[in-house]
Amino acid sequence: MNFKLLSKECFIASPGPNVYVNATTYYAERSGLRLMSLHQLASRSDTVDVAHVRFSDDNGRTWGPAQEVATRFDDPNGTGRRHPRGGYADPGTGRFLTLWTEGVLPTDNPKEGMRLFKIHYAVSHDGGRTTRFSGQVIHEGSEFSAAHPLPGVNVGKNCYMIGDFGSRPVTREDGVILVPFHSSPAGPDGDYWNPHNALTYTDAVILMGRWTPEGGLRWTCSERIKGDPDRTTRGLFEPTLGQLADGRWLVVMRGSNHRKPELPSYRWRAVSGDGGQTWSQPEPWTYDDGAPFFSPSSCSQLVPWRDGRLFWIGNISAENAQEIGRAHV
């Protein structure tokens, strides 16, 4: 197959050596050409040095001034870190939802976030120009709080977080907003459980946001989608979500063979027939003939197409991949 390069343009340039750029765009309104651009600079793994937001009213042909988003803040208990995770224009209401992961790290080591990271959100009713509501995502019910925000999550023991831009929200037919995320599990002692002492260990979960009469959101979540630690040593993480033609929901998740390179490097999938509340047992994702394929431990994304097809954008390897881990320095 032959391909023709139509254009080549640098969207956001790195400012210097050893600094990488992560950039993405989102429509900020359900109709029209208003876009939000989010770009982040990082000089070490899993840390955002600085982030900037820009807006365009002509579909990205021109951009307004970049506004810095504070990603580091001081706290008596350590260094505060924020990881912006983009925006989403709800097609039902036109409201613009932004999400980010936040936590205070005692020694500024990103791995401390596995006990401390939390998800926050903000809602705009005017395409991101102003914020109407903002706060921590906390499950509805009197038993939940900032310290105990979701079932099975107690900040300081384990966390909940959005790991990557591929974990984008989608809106269910009944108007409920579904947000895929991952959460470190607690073991029998109530503390973060990492059975193979791999780089991290998490389960996948789906947030469910329902609009309030005032235009804010009240939150619940699905059951945990749990991997077998002897088949995927970092569990299941950075999920991406999409709806199948038959109405079921599909979640595709990153796995890992860190610490056990002899394990096959699979991508994992599960399906839900009740709107994302409960999920099938996760299994390796295969071709339609049932043959498995190798996929490295990397992020991916499900993208719906206007004709009803659901595309997966991800990596496939010709041979077994190995995740060797990385240093958080």
C-alpha positions as CSV (number, residue, x, y, z in Angstrom):
1,M,0.0,0.0,0.0
2,N,1.3,3.4,-1.0
3,F,0.8,6.5,1.1
4,K,1.1,10.2,0.2
5,L,2.2,12.8,2.7
6,L,-0.2,15.7,2.4
7,S,1.4,18.0,4.9
8,K,4.0,18.2,7.6
9,E,3.7,20.7,10.4
10,C,5.0,21.0,13.9
11,F,2.1,21.6,16.3
12,I,4.1,22.4,19.5
13,A,7.9,22.3,19.4
14,S,10.1,21.1,22.3
15,P,11.8,24.1,24.0
16,G,15.0,22.2,24.5
17,P,17.0,19.0,24.9
18,N,15.4,16.2,27.1
19,V,12.0,17.9,27.3
20,Y,9.2,16.2,25.6
21,V,5.8,17.7,24.5
22,N,2.4,16.0,25.0
23,A,-0.2,17.9,23.0
24,T,-3.9,17.3,22.1
25,T,-7.0,19.2,21.1
26,Y,-10.7,19.1,22.0
27,Y,-13.8,20.7,20.8
28,A,-15.1,23.0,23.5
29,E,-18.7,23.2,22.3
30,R,-21.1,20.7,20.8
31,S,-21.3,22.6,17.6
32,G,-19.2,25.2,15.9
33,L,-15.4,25.5,15.5
34,R,-14.2,26.3,19.0
35,L,-11.2,24.2,20.0
36,M,-9.2,23.9,23.2
37,S,-5.5,23.0,22.8
38,L,-3.7,21.5,25.8
39,H,0.1,21.0,25.7
40,Q,2.4,19.8,28.5
41,L,6.1,19.8,28.9
42,A,7.9,17.2,30.9
43,S,11.6,16.5,31.7
44,R,11.0,13.3,33.8
45,S,8.7,10.4,33.7
46,D,5.1,10.9,35.0
47,T,5.6,14.5,36.0
48,V,4.2,17.6,34.2
49,D,6.6,20.5,34.4
50,V,4.3,23.0,32.9
51,A,1.0,23.0,30.9
52,H,-0.6,25.5,28.7
53,V,-4.2,25.9,27.3
54,R,-5.1,27.8,24.2
55,F,-8.4,28.4,22.4
56,S,-9.3,28.7,18.7
57,D,-12.5,29.9,17.3
58,D,-11.7,28.9,13.7
59,N,-11.0,25.1,14.0
60,G,-7.3,25.5,14.8
61,R,-6.3,27.8,12.0
62,T,-5.3,30.5,14.5
63,W,-4.9,30.3,18.3
64,G,-5.3,32.7,21.1
65,P,-2.6,33.3,23.7
66,A,-1.4,30.4,25.8
67,Q,-2.6,30.4,29.4
68,E,-0.3,28.6,31.9
69,V,-2.0,25.9,34.0
70,A,-0.4,25.5,37.4
71,T,0.9,21.9,37.6
72,R,3.0,22.3,40.7
73,F,1.9,23.9,44.0
74,D,3.3,24.1,47.5
75,D,1.8,22.2,50.4
76,P,2.9,21.7,54.0
77,N,2.9,17.9,53.4
78,G,5.1,18.0,50.3
79,T,5.0,19.0,46.6
80,G,1.6,19.3,45.0
81,R,1.4,17.9,41.4
82,R,-1.4,18.2,38.8
83,H,-1.8,16.3,35.6
84,P,-4.3,17.9,33.3
85,R,-6.3,15.4,31.3
86,G,-8.0,17.5,28.7
87,G,-11.6,18.4,28.0
88,Y,-14.9,17.0,26.7
89,A,-18.0,18.8,25.2
90,D,-21.0,16.9,26.3
91,P,-23.2,16.5,23.2
92,G,-26.4,16.5,25.2
93,T,-26.0,19.7,27.2
94,G,-23.2,21.5,25.4
95,R,-21.4,21.8,28.7
96,F,-17.6,21.5,28.7
97,L,-16.0,19.1,31.2
98,T,-12.3,19.2,32.1
99,L,-10.5,16.6,34.3
100,W,-7.2,16.3,36.0
101,T,-5.3,14.1,38.4
102,E,-3.9,15.8,41.6
103,G,-1.9,14.8,44.7
104,V,0.5,16.0,47.3
105,L,3.7,13.9,47.1
106,P,5.9,13.9,50.3
107,T,9.2,13.5,48.5
108,D,8.0,14.5,45.0
109,N,8.4,10.9,43.7
110,P,5.6,10.1,41.2
111,K,5.3,6.5,42.6
112,E,3.9,8.1,45.8
113,G,0.9,9.0,43.8
114,M,-0.2,5.4,43.8
115,R,-1.4,6.1,47.4
116,L,-2.3,9.8,47.0
117,F,-3.6,10.8,43.5
118,K,-7.2,11.9,43.2
119,I,-9.4,13.0,40.2
120,H,-10.7,16.5,40.0
121,Y,-13.1,18.1,37.5
122,A,-14.5,21.4,36.4
123,V,-17.6,22.3,34.3
124,S,-18.0,25.3,32.0
125,H,-21.3,26.4,30.5
126,D,-19.6,28.7,27.9
127,G,-17.1,26.6,26.1
128,G,-14.3,26.9,28.6
129,R,-14.4,30.7,29.0
130,T,-15.5,30.5,32.6
131,T,-15.9,27.8,35.2
132,R,-19.3,27.2,36.8
133,F,-18.4,24.2,39.0
134,S,-15.2,22.5,40.1
135,G,-14.0,20.1,42.8
136,Q,-12.8,16.6,43.6
137,V,-14.7,13.6,42.2
138,I,-16.5,12.1,45.2
139,H,-19.0,9.3,45.0
140,E,-22.5,10.3,46.1
141,G,-23.6,9.1,49.5
142,S,-23.0,10.2,53.1
143,E,-20.3,7.6,53.7
144,F,-18.0,9.2,51.0
145,S,-15.6,12.1,51.5
146,A,-12.4,13.7,50.2
147,A,-10.4,11.1,52.1
148,H,-12.7,8.2,51.2
149,P,-13.9,9.4,47.7
150,L,-14.9,6.1,46.1
151,P,-15.7,2.5,47.1
152,G,-12.4,0.8,48.0
153,V,-10.4,4.0,47.8
154,N,-8.9,5.7,50.9
155,V,-6.4,8.5,50.0
156,G,-3.1,7.8,51.7
157,K,-3.6,4.0,51.2
158,N,-4.5,3.9,47.5
159,C,-5.5,6.2,44.7
160,Y,-7.7,6.9,41.7
161,M,-6.4,8.7,38.6
162,I,-6.7,9.3,34.9
163,G,-3.5,8.1,33.4
164,D,-3.6,9.2,29.8
165,F,-5.4,11.3,27.2
166,G,-6.8,8.1,25.6
167,S,-9.1,7.7,28.7
168,R,-11.6,10.2,27.2
169,P,-15.2,10.6,28.5
170,V,-18.2,9.4,26.4
171,T,-21.9,10.1,26.9
172,R,-24.4,7.3,27.3
173,E,-27.8,7.5,25.5
174,D,-29.4,8.4,28.8
175,G,-27.1,11.4,29.2
176,V,-24.8,9.8,31.8
177,I,-21.1,10.7,31.2
178,L,-18.7,7.7,31.4
179,V,-15.1,8.4,32.3
180,P,-12.6,5.5,32.2
181,F,-9.9,5.6,34.8
182,H,-7.7,3.3,37.0
183,S,-7.3,2.9,40.7
184,S,-4.7,1.1,42.8
185,P,-6.3,-1.7,44.8
186,A,-6.0,-2.2,48.6
187,G,-4.8,-5.5,50.0
188,P,-6.1,-7.3,53.1
189,D,-4.3,-4.8,55.3
190,G,-6.1,-1.9,53.6
191,D,-2.8,-0.6,52.0
192,Y,-1.8,-0.4,48.3
193,W,-1.5,-3.9,46.9
194,N,1.2,-4.5,44.3
195,P,1.6,-8.3,44.1
196,H,4.8,-8.5,42.0
197,N,6.4,-5.3,43.1
198,A,6.1,-4.1,39.5
199,L,6.3,-0.4,38.6
200,T,2.6,0.1,39.5
201,Y,-0.5,-2.0,39.9
202,T,-4.1,-0.9,39.2
203,D,-7.6,-2.0,38.3
204,A,-9.7,-0.3,35.7
205,V,-13.0,1.5,36.7
206,I,-15.6,3.6,35.0
207,L,-16.9,6.9,36.6
208,M,-20.5,7.8,35.9
209,G,-21.4,11.5,36.0
210,R,-25.1,12.6,36.2
211,W,-26.0,16.2,35.6
212,T,-27.6,18.1,38.5
213,P,-30.4,20.7,38.0
214,E,-27.8,23.4,38.6
215,G,-25.5,22.1,35.9
216,G,-22.9,20.3,38.0
217,L,-22.2,16.6,38.2
218,R,-22.9,14.0,40.9
219,W,-20.7,10.9,40.6
220,T,-20.9,7.1,41.0
221,C,-18.7,4.4,39.6
222,S,-18.7,0.9,38.2
223,E,-17.4,-2.2,39.8
224,R,-13.6,-2.7,39.5
225,I,-12.3,-4.5,36.3
226,K,-9.6,-6.7,37.8
227,G,-6.8,-8.4,36.0
228,D,-5.1,-11.6,36.9
229,P,-1.7,-10.5,38.4
230,D,-0.1,-13.7,37.2
231,R,-1.1,-12.8,33.6
232,T,-0.6,-9.0,33.7
233,T,1.8,-8.0,36.4
234,R,0.7,-4.3,36.6
235,G,-2.9,-5.2,36.4
236,L,-5.1,-3.2,34.0
237,F,-4.7,0.5,33.4
238,E,-5.2,3.4,31.1
239,P,-8.6,2.1,29.8
240,T,-10.3,3.5,26.7
241,L,-14.0,3.1,26.2
242,G,-16.4,2.8,23.3
243,Q,-19.9,1.5,22.4
244,L,-20.4,-1.4,20.1
245,A,-23.0,-1.6,17.4
246,D,-25.1,-4.0,19.4
247,G,-25.3,-1.5,22.3
248,R,-22.8,-3.2,24.6
249,W,-19.8,-1.2,25.9
250,L,-16.2,-2.2,25.2
251,V,-13.2,-1.3,27.3
252,V,-9.7,-1.9,26.1
253,M,-6.9,-1.8,28.7
254,R,-3.2,-1.7,28.9
255,G,-1.4,-4.7,30.5
256,S,2.2,-5.5,31.3
257,N,4.7,-8.3,31.7
258,H,7.1,-6.2,33.9
259,R,9.0,-8.5,36.2
260,K,7.9,-11.5,34.2
261,P,9.1,-11.0,30.6
262,E,8.2,-14.6,29.7
263,L,4.5,-13.6,29.9
264,P,2.8,-12.7,26.5
265,S,2.4,-9.0,26.1
266,Y,-1.3,-8.8,25.5
267,R,-3.9,-6.0,25.3
268,W,-6.9,-6.7,27.5
269,R,-10.6,-6.2,26.9
270,A,-13.9,-6.6,28.7
271,V,-17.6,-5.9,27.7
272,S,-20.6,-4.6,29.6
273,G,-24.3,-5.2,28.8
274,D,-25.7,-2.9,31.5
275,G,-24.3,0.5,30.5
276,G,-20.8,0.0,32.1
277,Q,-21.8,-0.9,35.7
278,T,-20.6,-4.5,35.6
279,W,-18.1,-6.1,33.3
280,S,-17.1,-9.5,31.8
281,Q,-14.0,-11.2,33.0
282,P,-11.0,-9.4,31.2
283,E,-9.4,-11.5,28.5
284,P,-6.7,-10.9,26.0
285,W,-7.9,-9.0,23.0
286,T,-7.8,-11.1,19.8
287,Y,-8.4,-10.9,16.1
288,D,-11.9,-11.8,15.0
289,D,-10.7,-15.4,14.3
290,G,-9.7,-15.8,18.0
291,A,-6.0,-15.5,17.4
292,P,-4.2,-13.3,20.0
293,F,-1.7,-10.6,19.1
294,F,1.2,-9.0,20.9
295,S,0.8,-5.4,22.0
296,P,3.4,-3.4,24.1
297,S,2.4,-1.8,27.4
298,S,1.4,1.5,25.8
299,C,-1.6,3.7,25.7
300,S,-4.4,3.3,23.1
301,Q,-7.7,4.8,22.1
302,L,-11.1,3.8,20.8
303,V,-12.6,6.2,18.3
304,P,-16.2,6.0,17.1
305,W,-16.9,6.7,13.4
306,R,-20.0,8.4,12.0
307,D,-21.0,5.2,10.2
308,G,-21.2,3.2,13.5
309,R,-17.8,1.6,13.3
310,L,-15.4,1.7,16.3
311,F,-11.8,2.1,15.5
312,W,-8.9,1.2,17.8
313,I,-5.7,3.2,17.6
314,G,-2.9,1.3,19.3
315,N,0.3,-0.7,18.9
316,I,0.7,-4.3,17.6
317,S,4.1,-6.1,17.9
318,A,5.4,-8.8,15.6
319,E,6.9,-10.6,18.6
320,N,6.5,-10.6,22.3
321,A,7.3,-7.2,23.8
322,Q,8.9,-6.6,27.2
323,E,8.3,-3.8,29.7
324,I,11.5,-3.3,31.6
325,G,10.2,-0.5,33.8
326,R,11.7,3.0,34.0
327,A,13.3,5.2,36.6
328,H,11.2,8.0,38.2
329,V,14.1,10.5,38.5
